[in-house]
Amino acid sequence: MEHFVKIFKALGEPTRLKILKLVALRPMYVCELEMVLGISQPRISQHLRVLKEAGLLSESKEAQKTFYALKKQFLEENLAAFHAFLASPLSALPDFAAEAARLAEAESQGLAEKCCPAGSCGRD
Protein backbone atom coordinates (compact mmCIF):
# COMPACT_ATOMS: atom_id res chain seq x y z
CA MET A 1 0.00 0.00 0.00
CA GLU A 2 2.88 2.40 0.77
CA HIS A 3 4.04 2.01 -2.83
CA PHE A 4 0.69 3.35 -4.07
CA VAL A 5 0.90 6.26 -1.63
CA LYS A 6 4.27 7.31 -3.07
CA ILE A 7 3.02 7.11 -6.66
CA PHE A 8 -0.22 8.98 -5.99
CA LYS A 9 1.57 11.68 -3.99
CA ALA A 10 3.85 12.18 -6.98
CA LEU A 11 0.81 12.39 -9.26
CA GLY A 12 -1.03 14.74 -6.92
CA GLU A 13 0.59 17.95 -8.13
CA PRO A 14 -0.43 19.72 -11.35
CA THR A 15 3.10 20.57 -12.53
CA ARG A 16 4.18 16.95 -12.16
CA LEU A 17 1.17 15.81 -14.18
CA LYS A 18 2.18 18.29 -16.89
CA ILE A 19 5.71 16.90 -16.86
CA LEU A 20 4.41 13.34 -17.17
CA LYS A 21 2.21 14.31 -20.10
CA LEU A 22 5.11 15.99 -21.86
CA VAL A 23 7.54 13.10 -21.39
CA ALA A 24 4.78 10.67 -22.45
CA LEU A 25 4.98 12.36 -25.86
CA ARG A 26 8.75 11.78 -26.04
CA PRO A 27 11.80 11.85 -23.76
CA MET A 28 12.74 15.43 -22.92
CA TYR A 29 15.72 17.35 -21.63
CA VAL A 30 15.36 19.47 -18.51
CA CYS A 31 15.99 22.63 -20.55
CA GLU A 32 13.07 21.70 -22.84
CA LEU A 33 10.76 21.20 -19.87
CA GLU A 34 11.94 24.52 -18.46
CA MET A 35 11.11 26.32 -21.70
CA VAL A 36 7.76 24.60 -22.30
CA LEU A 37 6.51 24.94 -18.72
CA GLY A 38 7.96 28.40 -18.13
CA ILE A 39 9.37 27.55 -14.72
CA SER A 40 12.92 27.54 -13.36
CA GLN A 41 15.37 24.67 -13.69
CA PRO A 42 15.58 24.17 -9.89
CA ARG A 43 11.79 23.79 -9.64
CA ILE A 44 11.73 21.40 -12.62
CA SER A 45 14.50 19.38 -10.98
CA GLN A 46 12.57 19.12 -7.71
CA HIS A 47 9.51 17.79 -9.55
CA LEU A 48 11.63 15.39 -11.60
CA ARG A 49 13.24 14.04 -8.42
CA VAL A 50 9.81 13.26 -6.90
CA LEU A 51 8.64 11.57 -10.10
CA LYS A 52 11.86 9.58 -10.39
CA GLU A 53 11.74 8.48 -6.72
CA ALA A 54 8.17 7.27 -7.29
CA GLY A 55 9.48 5.17 -10.19
CA LEU A 56 7.56 7.02 -12.88
CA LEU A 57 10.54 8.38 -14.83
CA SER A 58 13.86 7.11 -16.07
CA GLU A 59 16.80 9.41 -16.67
CA SER A 60 19.66 9.18 -19.12
CA LYS A 61 22.75 11.29 -19.49
CA GLU A 62 23.91 12.59 -22.82
CA ALA A 63 27.13 14.55 -22.41
CA GLN A 64 26.29 17.33 -19.92
CA LYS A 65 22.53 17.05 -20.35
CA THR A 66 20.03 14.73 -18.71
CA PHE A 67 16.82 13.69 -20.38
CA TYR A 68 13.82 12.03 -18.84
CA ALA A 69 11.36 9.47 -20.15
CA LEU A 70 8.11 8.07 -18.84
CA LYS A 71 8.37 4.51 -17.60
CA LYS A 72 5.16 3.44 -19.36
CA GLN A 73 5.36 -0.22 -18.41
CA PHE A 74 5.91 0.68 -14.74
CA LEU A 75 2.89 2.96 -14.82
CA GLU A 76 0.70 0.37 -16.56
CA GLU A 77 1.76 -2.38 -14.14
CA ASN A 78 1.08 -0.22 -11.12
CA LEU A 79 -2.30 0.96 -12.37
CA ALA A 80 -3.24 -2.70 -12.90
CA ALA A 81 -1.96 -3.54 -9.42
CA PHE A 82 -3.98 -0.67 -7.95
CA HIS A 83 -7.08 -1.91 -9.74
CA ALA A 84 -6.46 -5.39 -8.29
CA PHE A 85 -5.97 -3.83 -4.84
CA LEU A 86 -9.36 -2.10 -5.09
CA ALA A 87 -11.02 -5.32 -6.28
CA SER A 88 -9.50 -7.46 -3.51
CA PRO A 89 -11.68 -8.52 -0.59
CA LEU A 90 -10.90 -6.40 2.45
CA SER A 91 -10.18 -9.50 4.51
CA ALA A 92 -7.43 -10.51 2.05
CA LEU A 93 -5.43 -7.34 2.74
CA PRO A 94 -3.21 -7.58 5.84
CA ASP A 95 -3.09 -3.78 6.25
CA PHE A 96 -6.88 -3.75 6.59
CA ALA A 97 -7.42 -6.42 9.27
CA ALA A 98 -8.78 -3.93 11.82
CA GLU A 99 -11.02 -2.21 9.27
CA ALA A 100 -12.34 -5.57 8.03
CA ALA A 101 -13.25 -6.55 11.59
CA ARG A 102 -14.97 -3.21 12.28
CA LEU A 103 -16.84 -3.36 8.96
CA ALA A 104 -18.08 -6.88 9.73
CA GLU A 105 -19.21 -5.68 13.17
CA ALA A 106 -20.97 -2.64 11.69
CA GLU A 107 -22.73 -4.80 9.11
CA SER A 108 -23.83 -7.35 11.71
CA GLN A 109 -25.37 -4.54 13.77
CA GLY A 110 -27.00 -2.88 10.77
CA LEU A 111 -25.23 0.42 11.45
CA ALA A 112 -25.43 1.59 7.83
CA GLU A 113 -29.22 1.49 7.97
CA LYS A 114 -29.25 3.30 11.33
CA CYS A 115 -27.02 6.20 10.22
CA CYS A 116 -28.46 6.40 6.74
CA PRO A 117 -32.18 5.57 6.57
CA ALA A 118 -33.45 3.93 3.38
CA GLY A 119 -33.34 6.22 0.39
CA SER A 120 -31.51 9.10 2.05
CA CYS A 121 -27.91 8.20 1.14
CA GLY A 122 -28.21 7.08 -2.47
CA ARG A 123 -27.29 3.46 -1.74
CA ASP A 124 -30.70 2.04 -2.55
N, CA, C and O atoms as a GROMACS GRO file, in nm:
protein
  496
    1MET      N    1   0.082  -0.119   0.000
    1MET     CA    2   0.000   0.000   0.000
    1MET      C    3   0.088   0.126   0.000
    1MET      O    4   0.053   0.225  -0.065
    2GLU      N    5   0.199   0.124   0.071
    2GLU     CA    6   0.288   0.240   0.077
    2GLU      C    7   0.341   0.278  -0.061
    2GLU      O    8   0.365   0.395  -0.090
    3HIS      N    9   0.359   0.178  -0.146
    3HIS     CA   10   0.404   0.201  -0.283
    3HIS      C   11   0.303   0.287  -0.358
    3HIS      O   12   0.340   0.379  -0.430
    4PHE      N   13   0.174   0.256  -0.341
    4PHE     CA   14   0.069   0.334  -0.407
    4PHE      C   15   0.067   0.478  -0.353
    4PHE      O   16   0.047   0.572  -0.429
    5VAL      N   17   0.089   0.492  -0.224
    5VAL     CA   18   0.090   0.626  -0.163
    5VAL      C   19   0.197   0.712  -0.229
    5VAL      O   20   0.172   0.828  -0.263
    6LYS      N   21   0.317   0.656  -0.246
    6LYS     CA   22   0.427   0.731  -0.307
    6LYS      C   23   0.394   0.772  -0.450
    6LYS      O   24   0.420   0.886  -0.491
    7ILE      N   25   0.337   0.681  -0.527
    7ILE     CA   26   0.302   0.711  -0.666
    7ILE      C   27   0.194   0.818  -0.672
    7ILE      O   28   0.206   0.914  -0.748
    8PHE      N   29   0.087   0.802  -0.592
    8PHE     CA   30  -0.022   0.898  -0.600
    8PHE      C   31   0.016   1.034  -0.543
    8PHE      O   32  -0.037   1.136  -0.587
    9LYS      N   33   0.107   1.038  -0.445
    9LYS     CA   34   0.157   1.168  -0.399
    9LYS      C   35   0.233   1.237  -0.512
    9LYS      O   36   0.219   1.358  -0.532
   10ALA      N   37   0.311   1.160  -0.585
   10ALA     CA   38   0.385   1.218  -0.698
   10ALA      C   39   0.289   1.268  -0.805
   10ALA      O   40   0.315   1.370  -0.870
   11LEU      N   41   0.178   1.199  -0.823
   11LEU     CA   42   0.081   1.239  -0.926
   11LEU      C   43  -0.012   1.351  -0.879
   11LEU      O   44  -0.085   1.410  -0.958
   12GLY      N   45  -0.008   1.380  -0.749
   12GLY     CA   46  -0.103   1.474  -0.692
   12GLY      C   47  -0.063   1.621  -0.701
   12GLY      O   48  -0.106   1.701  -0.618
   13GLU      N   49   0.015   1.657  -0.797
   13GLU     CA   50   0.059   1.795  -0.813
   13GLU      C   51   0.050   1.831  -0.961
   13GLU      O   52   0.105   1.760  -1.044
   14PRO      N   53  -0.018   1.939  -0.994
   14PRO     CA   54  -0.043   1.972  -1.135
   14PRO      C   55   0.082   1.984  -1.223
   14PRO      O   56   0.081   1.939  -1.337
   15THR      N   57   0.188   2.043  -1.171
   15THR     CA   58   0.310   2.057  -1.253
   15THR      C   59   0.368   1.920  -1.286
   15THR      O   60   0.415   1.898  -1.398
   16ARG      N   61   0.366   1.829  -1.190
   16ARG     CA   62   0.418   1.695  -1.216
   16ARG      C   63   0.333   1.621  -1.318
   16ARG      O   64   0.386   1.545  -1.399
   17LEU      N   65   0.203   1.642  -1.315
   17LEU     CA   66   0.118   1.581  -1.418
   17LEU      C   67   0.150   1.639  -1.556
   17LEU      O   68   0.150   1.566  -1.656
   18LYS      N   69   0.179   1.768  -1.562
   18LYS     CA   70   0.218   1.828  -1.689
   18LYS      C   71   0.349   1.768  -1.739
   18LYS      O   72   0.364   1.738  -1.858
   19ILE      N   73   0.443   1.751  -1.648
   19ILE     CA   74   0.571   1.690  -1.686
   19ILE      C   75   0.549   1.549  -1.739
   19ILE      O   76   0.606   1.512  -1.842
   20LEU      N   77   0.468   1.471  -1.670
   20LEU     CA   78   0.441   1.334  -1.717
   20LEU      C   79   0.378   1.335  -1.855
   20LEU      O   80   0.415   1.254  -1.940
   21LYS      N   81   0.285   1.424  -1.877
   21LYS     CA   82   0.221   1.431  -2.010
   21LYS      C   83   0.324   1.465  -2.116
   21LYS      O   84   0.324   1.405  -2.224
   22LEU      N   85   0.410   1.559  -2.088
   22LEU     CA   86   0.511   1.599  -2.186
   22LEU      C   87   0.608   1.485  -2.216
   22LEU      O   88   0.638   1.459  -2.333
   23VAL      N   89   0.658   1.418  -2.114
   23VAL     CA   90   0.754   1.310  -2.139
   23VAL      C   91   0.686   1.184  -2.190
   23VAL      O   92   0.752   1.092  -2.238
   24ALA      N   93   0.552   1.178  -2.181
   24ALA     CA   94   0.478   1.068  -2.245
   24ALA      C   95   0.480   1.085  -2.397
   24ALA      O   96   0.471   0.987  -2.471
   25LEU      N   97   0.491   1.209  -2.442
   25LEU     CA   98   0.498   1.236  -2.586
   25LEU      C   99   0.632   1.189  -2.642
   25LEU      O  100   0.638   1.128  -2.749
   26ARG      N  101   0.741   1.220  -2.567
   26ARG     CA  102   0.875   1.178  -2.604
   26ARG      C  103   0.968   1.213  -2.489
   26ARG      O  104   0.937   1.302  -2.410
   27PRO      N  105   1.082   1.146  -2.478
   27PRO     CA  106   1.180   1.185  -2.375
   27PRO      C  107   1.220   1.331  -2.396
   27PRO      O  108   1.232   1.379  -2.509
   28MET      N  109   1.242   1.400  -2.284
   28MET     CA  110   1.274   1.543  -2.292
   28MET      C  111   1.389   1.579  -2.200
   28MET      O  112   1.408   1.520  -2.094
   29TYR      N  113   1.466   1.678  -2.244
   29TYR     CA  114   1.572   1.735  -2.163
   29TYR      C  115   1.511   1.832  -2.062
   29TYR      O  116   1.402   1.886  -2.083
   30VAL      N  117   1.582   1.854  -1.953
   30VAL     CA  118   1.536   1.947  -1.851
   30VAL      C  119   1.518   2.086  -1.911
   30VAL      O  120   1.420   2.154  -1.879
   31CYS      N  121   1.610   2.129  -1.996
   31CYS     CA  122   1.599   2.263  -2.055
   31CYS      C  123   1.473   2.276  -2.141
   31CYS      O  124   1.414   2.384  -2.149
   32GLU      N  125   1.432   2.166  -2.206
   32GLU     CA  126   1.307   2.170  -2.284
   32GLU      C  127   1.187   2.187  -2.192
   32GLU      O  128   1.098   2.267  -2.218
   33LEU      N  129   1.186   2.110  -2.083
   33LEU     CA  130   1.076   2.120  -1.987
   33LEU      C  131   1.070   2.261  -1.927
   33LEU      O  132   0.962   2.316  -1.907
   34GLU      N  133   1.186   2.316  -1.900
   34GLU     CA  134   1.194   2.452  -1.846
   34GLU      C  135   1.130   2.552  -1.942
   34GLU      O  136   1.052   2.638  -1.901
   35MET      N  137   1.164   2.540  -2.070
   35MET     CA  138   1.111   2.632  -2.170
   35MET      C  139   0.960   2.612  -2.189
   35MET      O  140   0.884   2.709  -2.191
   36VAL      N  141   0.918   2.488  -2.203
   36VAL     CA  142   0.776   2.460  -2.230
   36VAL      C  143   0.688   2.498  -2.111
   36VAL      O  144   0.580   2.555  -2.130
   37LEU      N  145   0.733   2.468  -1.991
   37LEU     CA  146   0.651   2.494  -1.872
   37LEU      C  147   0.667   2.635  -1.818
   37LEU      O  148   0.583   2.683  -1.741
   38GLY      N  149   0.775   2.703  -1.859
   38GLY     CA  150   0.796   2.840  -1.813
   38GLY      C  151   0.828   2.851  -1.665
   38GLY      O  152   0.794   2.950  -1.601
   39ILE      N  153   0.895   2.749  -1.612
   39ILE     CA  154   0.937   2.754  -1.472
   39ILE      C  155   1.087   2.726  -1.463
   39ILE      O  156   1.146   2.673  -1.557
   40SER      N  157   1.146   2.761  -1.351
   40SER     CA  158   1.291   2.754  -1.336
   40SER      C  159   1.344   2.610  -1.334
   40SER      O  160   1.272   2.516  -1.301
   41GLN      N  161   1.471   2.597  -1.369
   41GLN     CA  162   1.537   2.467  -1.369
   41GLN      C  163   1.536   2.404  -1.229
   41GLN      O  164   1.512   2.284  -1.219
   42PRO      N  165   1.563   2.479  -1.121
   42PRO     CA  166   1.558   2.417  -0.989
   42PRO      C  167   1.420   2.359  -0.954
   42PRO      O  168   1.410   2.251  -0.896
   43ARG      N  169   1.315   2.431  -0.991
   43ARG     CA  170   1.178   2.379  -0.964
   43ARG      C  171   1.150   2.256  -1.048
   43ARG      O  172   1.094   2.158  -0.998
   44ILE      N  173   1.190   2.258  -1.176
   44ILE     CA  174   1.173   2.140  -1.262
   44ILE      C  175   1.247   2.022  -1.199
   44ILE      O  176   1.193   1.911  -1.192
   45SER      N  177   1.369   2.045  -1.155
   45SER     CA  178   1.450   1.938  -1.098
   45SER      C  179   1.386   1.878  -0.973
   45SER      O  180   1.392   1.757  -0.952
   46GLN      N  181   1.325   1.962  -0.891
   46GLN     CA  182   1.256   1.912  -0.771
   46GLN      C  183   1.142   1.819  -0.811
   46GLN      O  184   1.125   1.712  -0.754
   47HIS      N  185   1.063   1.861  -0.909
   47HIS     CA  186   0.951   1.779  -0.955
   47HIS      C  187   1.002   1.648  -1.018
   47HIS      O  188   0.945   1.541  -0.995
   48LEU      N  189   1.107   1.659  -1.097
   48LEU     CA  190   1.163   1.539  -1.160
   48LEU      C  191   1.213   1.440  -1.056
   48LEU      O  192   1.197   1.319  -1.073
   49ARG      N  193   1.274   1.491  -0.949
   49ARG     CA  194   1.324   1.404  -0.842
   49ARG      C  195   1.209   1.326  -0.778
   49ARG      O  196   1.222   1.205  -0.755
   50VAL      N  197   1.098   1.393  -0.750
   50VAL     CA  198   0.981   1.326  -0.690
   50VAL      C  199   0.927   1.219  -0.784
   50VAL      O  200   0.896   1.108  -0.741
   51LEU      N  201   0.915   1.252  -0.912
   51LEU     CA  202   0.864   1.156  -1.010
   51LEU      C  203   0.958   1.037  -1.027
   51LEU      O  204   0.913   0.924  -1.042
   52LYS      N  205   1.087   1.065  -1.025
   52LYS     CA  206   1.186   0.958  -1.039
   52LYS      C  207   1.185   0.868  -0.915
   52LYS      O  208   1.192   0.746  -0.928
   53GLU      N  209   1.178   0.926  -0.796
   53GLU     CA  210   1.174   0.848  -0.672
   53GLU      C  211   1.048   0.760  -0.665
   53GLU      O  212   1.051   0.653  -0.605
   54ALA      N  213   0.941   0.806  -0.726
   54ALA     CA  214   0.817   0.727  -0.729
   54ALA      C  215   0.825   0.617  -0.834
   54ALA      O  216   0.737   0.531  -0.840
   55GLY      N  217   0.930   0.619  -0.917
   55GLY     CA  218   0.948   0.517  -1.019
   55GLY      C  219   0.883   0.547  -1.152
   55GLY      O  220   0.879   0.461  -1.240
   56LEU      N  221   0.832   0.668  -1.168
   56LEU     CA  222   0.756   0.702  -1.288
   56LEU      C  223   0.842   0.747  -1.406
   56LEU      O  224   0.798   0.743  -1.521
   57LEU      N  225   0.966   0.789  -1.378
   57LEU     CA  226   1.054   0.838  -1.483
   57LEU      C  227   1.188   0.764  -1.480
   57LEU      O  228   1.235   0.719  -1.376
   58SER      N  229   1.246   0.755  -1.597
   58SER     CA  230   1.386   0.711  -1.607
   58SER      C  231   1.466   0.832  -1.655
   58SER      O  232   1.413   0.922  -1.720
   59GLU      N  233   1.595   0.832  -1.621
   59GLU     CA  234   1.680   0.941  -1.667
   59GLU      C  235   1.801   0.883  -1.738
   59GLU      O  236   1.850   0.775  -1.704
   60SER      N  237   1.847   0.956  -1.837
   60SER     CA  238   1.966   0.918  -1.912
   60SER      C  239   2.052   1.041  -1.931
   60SER      O  240   2.001   1.152  -1.949
   61LYS      N  241   2.181   1.020  -1.927
   61LYS     CA  242   2.275   1.129  -1.949
   61LYS      C  243   2.324   1.126  -2.092
   61LYS      O  244   2.350   1.019  -2.149
   62GLU      N  245   2.336   1.243  -2.149
   62GLU     CA  246   2.391   1.259  -2.282
   62GLU      C  247   2.484   1.379  -2.276
   62GLU      O  248   2.440   1.494  -2.280
   63ALA      N  249   2.612   1.352  -2.264
   63ALA     CA  250   2.713   1.455  -2.241
   63ALA      C  251   2.681   1.526  -2.109
   63ALA      O  252   2.677   1.461  -2.005
   64GLN      N  253   2.659   1.657  -2.113
   64GLN     CA  254   2.629   1.733  -1.992
   64GLN      C  255   2.480   1.741  -1.962
   64GLN      O  256   2.440   1.793  -1.857
   65LYS      N  257   2.398   1.690  -2.051
   65LYS     CA  258   2.253   1.705  -2.035
   65LYS      C  259   2.189   1.574  -1.990
   65LYS      O  260   2.237   1.464  -2.021
   66THR      N  261   2.081   1.588  -1.917
   66THR     CA  262   2.003   1.473  -1.871
   66THR      C  263   1.866   1.482  -1.936
   66THR      O  264   1.804   1.588  -1.938
   67PHE      N  265   1.819   1.369  -1.987
   67PHE     CA  266   1.682   1.369  -2.038
   67PHE      C  267   1.603   1.263  -1.965
   67PHE      O  268   1.656   1.164  -1.915
   68TYR      N  269   1.473   1.286  -1.961
   68TYR     CA  270   1.382   1.203  -1.884
   68TYR      C  271   1.277   1.141  -1.974
   68TYR      O  272   1.233   1.202  -2.072
   69ALA      N  273   1.238   1.019  -1.939
   69ALA     CA  274   1.136   0.947  -2.015
   69ALA      C  275   1.037   0.884  -1.918
   69ALA      O  276   1.073   0.845  -1.807
   70LEU      N  277   0.915   0.874  -1.962
   70LEU     CA  278   0.811   0.807  -1.884
   70LEU      C  279   0.835   0.658  -1.885
   70LEU      O  280   0.861   0.599  -1.990
   71LYS      N  281   0.825   0.596  -1.769
   71LYS     CA  282   0.837   0.451  -1.760
   71LYS      C  283   0.694   0.394  -1.777
   71LYS      O  284   0.625   0.362  -1.680
   72LYS      N  285   0.654   0.382  -1.904
   72LYS     CA  286   0.516   0.344  -1.936
   72LYS      C  287   0.479   0.208  -1.880
   72LYS      O  288   0.369   0.192  -1.826
   73GLN      N  289   0.568   0.111  -1.891
   73GLN     CA  290   0.536  -0.022  -1.841
   73GLN      C  291   0.518  -0.020  -1.689
   73GLN      O  292   0.428  -0.085  -1.636
   74PHE      N  293   0.603   0.054  -1.619
   74PHE     CA  294   0.591   0.068  -1.474
   74PHE      C  295   0.455   0.126  -1.439
   74PHE      O  296   0.387   0.076  -1.349
   75LEU      N  297   0.416   0.231  -1.508
   75LEU     CA  298   0.289   0.296  -1.482
   75LEU      C  299   0.173   0.201  -1.509
   75LEU      O  300   0.080   0.190  -1.428
   76GLU      N  301   0.176   0.132  -1.622
   76GLU     CA  302   0.070   0.037  -1.656
   76GLU      C  303   0.060  -0.075  -1.553
   76GLU      O  304  -0.050  -0.112  -1.511
   77GLU      N  305   0.176  -0.130  -1.513
   77GLU     CA  306   0.176  -0.238  -1.414
   77GLU      C  307   0.120  -0.192  -1.281
   77GLU      O  308   0.046  -0.266  -1.215
   78ASN      N  309   0.155  -0.071  -1.240
   78ASN     CA  310   0.108  -0.022  -1.112
   78ASN      C  311  -0.038   0.019  -1.114
   78ASN      O  312  -0.107   0.006  -1.012
   79LEU      N  313  -0.086   0.069  -1.226
   79LEU     CA  314  -0.230   0.096  -1.237
   79LEU      C  315  -0.310  -0.034  -1.232
   79LEU      O  316  -0.416  -0.040  -1.171
   80ALA      N  317  -0.258  -0.139  -1.296
   80ALA     CA  318  -0.324  -0.270  -1.290
   80ALA      C  319  -0.320  -0.324  -1.148
   80ALA      O  320  -0.419  -0.380  -1.100
   81ALA      N  321  -0.207  -0.308  -1.080
   81ALA     CA  322  -0.196  -0.354  -0.941
   81ALA      C  323  -0.290  -0.276  -0.850
   81ALA      O  324  -0.348  -0.332  -0.758
   82PHE      N  325  -0.306  -0.147  -0.876
   82PHE     CA  326  -0.398  -0.067  -0.795
   82PHE      C  327  -0.542  -0.112  -0.820
   82PHE      O  328  -0.622  -0.120  -0.726
   83HIS      N  329  -0.574  -0.140  -0.943
   83HIS     CA  330  -0.708  -0.191  -0.974
   83HIS      C  331  -0.732  -0.323  -0.901
   83HIS      O  332  -0.840  -0.344  -0.845
   84ALA      N  333  -0.634  -0.411  -0.900
   84ALA     CA  334  -0.646  -0.539  -0.829
   84ALA      C  335  -0.660  -0.515  -0.679
   84ALA      O  336  -0.736  -0.585  -0.612
   85PHE      N  337  -0.588  -0.419  -0.626
   85PHE     CA  338  -0.597  -0.383  -0.484
   85PHE      C  339  -0.740  -0.341  -0.451
   85PHE      O  340  -0.796  -0.385  -0.350
   86LEU      N  341  -0.800  -0.256  -0.534
   86LEU     CA  342  -0.936  -0.210  -0.509
   86LEU      C  343  -1.038  -0.323  -0.520
   86LEU      O  344  -1.140  -0.323  -0.452
   87ALA      N  345  -1.010  -0.420  -0.607
   87ALA     CA  346  -1.102  -0.532  -0.628
   87ALA      C  347  -1.086  -0.643  -0.524
   87ALA      O  348  -1.172  -0.730  -0.512
   88SER      N  349  -0.976  -0.641  -0.449
   88SER     CA  350  -0.950  -0.746  -0.351
   88SER      C  351  -1.047  -0.738  -0.234
   88SER      O  352  -1.087  -0.629  -0.193
   89PRO      N  353  -1.086  -0.854  -0.181
   89PRO     CA  354  -1.168  -0.852  -0.059
   89PRO      C  355  -1.089  -0.786   0.054
   89PRO      O  356  -0.968  -0.806   0.065
   90LEU      N  357  -1.156  -0.710   0.136
   90LEU     CA  358  -1.090  -0.640   0.246
   90LEU      C  359  -1.018  -0.737   0.338
   90LEU      O  360  -0.909  -0.708   0.387
   91SER      N  361  -1.077  -0.851   0.360
   91SER     CA  362  -1.018  -0.950   0.451
   91SER      C  363  -0.889  -1.011   0.396
   91SER      O  364  -0.812  -1.070   0.471
   92ALA      N  365  -0.865  -0.996   0.266
   92ALA     CA  366  -0.743  -1.051   0.205
   92ALA      C  367  -0.625  -0.955   0.214
   92ALA      O  368  -0.514  -0.990   0.175
   93LEU      N  369  -0.647  -0.836   0.266
   93LEU     CA  370  -0.543  -0.734   0.274
   93LEU      C  371  -0.495  -0.719   0.418
   93LEU      O  372  -0.568  -0.669   0.503
   94PRO      N  373  -0.373  -0.762   0.446
   94PRO     CA  374  -0.322  -0.758   0.584
   94PRO      C  375  -0.328  -0.619   0.648
   94PRO      O  376  -0.354  -0.608   0.768
   95ASP      N  377  -0.306  -0.514   0.571
   95ASP     CA  378  -0.310  -0.378   0.625
   95ASP      C  379  -0.450  -0.334   0.667
   95ASP      O  380  -0.466  -0.230   0.731
   96PHE      N  381  -0.550  -0.412   0.632
   96PHE     CA  382  -0.688  -0.375   0.659
   96PHE      C  383  -0.758  -0.471   0.756
   96PHE      O  384  -0.881  -0.477   0.758
   97ALA      N  385  -0.682  -0.545   0.835
   97ALA     CA  386  -0.742  -0.642   0.927
   97ALA      C  387  -0.837  -0.574   1.025
   97ALA      O  388  -0.948  -0.621   1.047
   98ALA      N  389  -0.794  -0.464   1.085
   98ALA     CA  390  -0.878  -0.393   1.182
   98ALA      C  391  -1.002  -0.337   1.116
   98ALA      O  392  -1.112  -0.346   1.171
   99GLU      N  393  -0.986  -0.278   0.998
   99GLU     CA  394  -1.102  -0.221   0.927
   99GLU      C  395  -1.200  -0.330   0.886
   99GLU      O  396  -1.321  -0.311   0.893
  100ALA      N  397  -1.148  -0.445   0.842
  100ALA     CA  398  -1.234  -0.557   0.803
  100ALA      C  399  -1.316  -0.604   0.922
  100ALA      O  400  -1.435  -0.633   0.908
  101ALA      N  401  -1.253  -0.612   1.038
  101ALA     CA  402  -1.325  -0.655   1.159
  101ALA      C  403  -1.432  -0.554   1.198
  101ALA      O  404  -1.544  -0.592   1.232
  102ARG      N  405  -1.399  -0.424   1.192
  102ARG     CA  406  -1.497  -0.321   1.228
  102ARG      C  407  -1.611  -0.315   1.126
  102ARG      O  408  -1.726  -0.294   1.164
  103LEU      N  409  -1.579  -0.335   0.998
  103LEU     CA  410  -1.684  -0.336   0.896
  103LEU      C  411  -1.778  -0.453   0.917
  103LEU      O  412  -1.900  -0.437   0.907
  104ALA      N  413  -1.724  -0.570   0.947
  104ALA     CA  414  -1.808  -0.688   0.973
  104ALA      C  415  -1.898  -0.662   1.094
  104ALA      O  416  -2.016  -0.698   1.092
  105GLU      N  417  -1.843  -0.601   1.197
  105GLU     CA  418  -1.921  -0.568   1.317
  105GLU      C  419  -2.032  -0.468   1.284
  105GLU      O  420  -2.147  -0.485   1.326
  106ALA      N  421  -1.997  -0.365   1.207
  106ALA     CA  422  -2.097  -0.264   1.169
  106ALA      C  423  -2.208  -0.326   1.086
  106ALA      O  424  -2.326  -0.294   1.105
  107GLU      N  425  -2.171  -0.415   0.994
  107GLU     CA  426  -2.273  -0.480   0.911
  107GLU      C  427  -2.361  -0.572   0.993
  107GLU      O  428  -2.482  -0.580   0.970
  108SER      N  429  -2.302  -0.643   1.088
  108SER     CA  430  -2.383  -0.735   1.171
  108SER      C  431  -2.481  -0.659   1.260
  108SER      O  432  -2.586  -0.713   1.296
  109GLN      N  433  -2.448  -0.536   1.294
  109GLN     CA  434  -2.537  -0.454   1.377
  109GLN      C  435  -2.629  -0.365   1.294
  109GLN      O  436  -2.712  -0.292   1.350
  110GLY      N  437  -2.616  -0.369   1.163
  110GLY     CA  438  -2.700  -0.288   1.077
  110GLY      C  439  -2.676  -0.139   1.093
  110GLY      O  440  -2.770  -0.060   1.080
  111LEU      N  441  -2.553  -0.099   1.121
  111LEU     CA  442  -2.523   0.042   1.145
  111LEU      C  443  -2.544   0.130   1.022
  111LEU      O  444  -2.580   0.247   1.036
  112ALA      N  445  -2.523   0.078   0.904
  112ALA     CA  446  -2.543   0.159   0.783
  112ALA      C  447  -2.688   0.204   0.772
  112ALA      O  448  -2.716   0.318   0.735
  113GLU      N  449  -2.780   0.115   0.804
  113GLU     CA  450  -2.922   0.149   0.797
  113GLU      C  451  -2.961   0.248   0.907
  113GLU      O  452  -3.049   0.332   0.887
  114LYS      N  453  -2.895   0.239   1.022
  114LYS     CA  454  -2.925   0.330   1.133
  114LYS      C  455  -2.875   0.472   1.105
  114LYS      O  456  -2.944   0.569   1.136
  115CYS      N  457  -2.756   0.485   1.045
  115CYS     CA  458  -2.702   0.620   1.022
  115CYS      C  459  -2.747   0.676   0.888
  115CYS      O  460  -2.730   0.796   0.863
  116CYS      N  461  -2.803   0.593   0.802
  116CYS     CA  462  -2.846   0.640   0.674
  116CYS      C  463  -2.977   0.568   0.638
  116CYS      O  464  -2.976   0.465   0.571
  117PRO      N  465  -3.090   0.622   0.684
  117PRO     CA  466  -3.218   0.557   0.657
  117PRO      C  467  -3.242   0.535   0.509
  117PRO      O  468  -3.192   0.611   0.425
  118ALA      N  469  -3.318   0.433   0.477
  118ALA     CA  470  -3.345   0.393   0.338
  118ALA      C  471  -3.378   0.513   0.251
  118ALA      O  472  -3.464   0.595   0.283
  119GLY      N  473  -3.308   0.520   0.138
  119GLY     CA  474  -3.334   0.622   0.039
  119GLY      C  475  -3.266   0.755   0.062
  119GLY      O  476  -3.268   0.840  -0.028
  120SER      N  477  -3.207   0.778   0.179
  120SER     CA  478  -3.151   0.910   0.205
  120SER      C  479  -3.004   0.924   0.173
  120SER      O  480  -2.951   1.034   0.177
  121CYS      N  481  -2.935   0.813   0.140
  121CYS     CA  482  -2.791   0.820   0.114
  121CYS      C  483  -2.755   0.775  -0.026
  121CYS      O  484  -2.636   0.769  -0.058
  122GLY      N  485  -2.850   0.745  -0.110
  122GLY     CA  486  -2.821   0.708  -0.247
  122GLY      C  487  -2.767   0.568  -0.263
  122GLY      O  488  -2.714   0.536  -0.370
  123ARG      N  489  -2.779   0.483  -0.164
  123ARG     CA  490  -2.729   0.346  -0.174
  123ARG      C  491  -2.837   0.250  -0.218
  123ARG      O  492  -2.808   0.134  -0.248
  124ASP      N  493  -2.959   0.295  -0.222
  124ASP     CA  494  -3.070   0.204  -0.255
  124ASP      C  495  -3.096   0.196  -0.402
  124ASP      O  496  -3.186   0.123  -0.445
   0.00000   0.00000   0.00000
